[in-house]
Amino acid sequence: MKRDNRSFGTKAAQYVIAKIISAVLASMRLVPYKQRVALGGAFFQYVVSPVSKNKERILENIDHVVPELDPVARARLIAGVPNNIGRTLTELFFPDGFLKVIDNCPLTGDGYQAFKTARAHGQPVILVAGHIGNYDAIRGKLVREGHPIGSLYKPMKNPYFDREYVETISRIGFPLFPNDANGMGQMIKALRRGETIALMMDQAMSTGEKIPFMGRMCNTPVSAAKMALKHNAVLIPCFAYRNEDGITHTGVMEAPIEHTDPITMTRQLNDLLEKHVRAHMEQWLWTHRRWKGYYGRDE
């Protein structure tokens, strides 16, 4: 009986929290879109980031891979990274305004034409992105052009808010697959049907391969390369970055990765991501412990 009461209390708390978040998001709709995105960036930079100790994680990563950064560059990262995170989250929670903006998002690079050619011939495509800029800008733009693109998502722990979250991000691109065994199965079936899926490449994975990124080893998933080889899919690295106005975006679809072996292909993906991270340092997710298990170690 006591256990049931706790379960009810947890559900009640989650319901109330979901309603509060929904009310906050509703109030933000009263602010014009551009100012809303800027407000989201400032809120995350000055309120959320200090509480969540993002600065410590950013500095840990900097000291691990780019210790040569001068104080000015360090300060720019400490301020810019959480601001970009806040802007990105705001854009994802207000997809109507975001979709209008990315209607004019230019897509450059040889991968753009390769993507359209593959789609015209019914060949499956795997778009591989990193957490830089707003990583959904390219997917959203391609969906707006009439190309359905499946993507994995991580369900929220709060089931009441998760329903609203999934409904919201589905307006940017659909279908969405939960990142569990069932979701992975759905994604593989989509590839077998000759469809397009989108994956992220820069998350630490205990089961990943030891591959360098930014000059330091890290556990790296090679699943995208393996799936490309198994299903004869075109593997296209995609990187979006936020323009200087803080609102608009530019997408780069690099030339497809040649089919060789999973390690070689993933090294090429890592090298391309590094190139874009170094060009837009403050827009990558430096709050993520990408080199987990390797900090303070000689490699």
Beta strands, then each sheet from edge to edge (+ up, - down):
strand 1: 107-108
strand 2: 125-129
strand 3: 149-153
strand 4: 176-178
strand 5: 196-200
strand 6: 209-213
strand 7: 216-220
strand 8: 234-242
strand 9: 249-253
sheet 1: 1+ 9+ 8- 2- 5- 3- 4-
sheet 2: 6+ 7-
end
